[in-house]
Amino acid sequence: MAAHPPVIVYPPSATGGRRVTVHGQIVGLAHGRGEVAALLRAAGFAPGPDQVVELDRPGLIEWRGGDLDTWA
């Protein structure tokens, strides 16, 4: 069985936003790329607050129900 990436971004909800989990734990609801990056920085995926989180890095994020440009 293949392992899932540590981060999963779920399909857009009917009320807006996409649920984000890290290692199976919900870390927040994102309404855009910047919010996903902020949630991942807070979860320790970047060494500092100004560091870039690569949202398209293979093996890091599984985008369900659309890619990183799908928000509705």
Secondary structure by P-SEA (a helix, b strand, c coil): ccccccbbbccccccbbbbbbcccccccccccaaaaaaaaaaaccccccccccccccccccccccccccccc
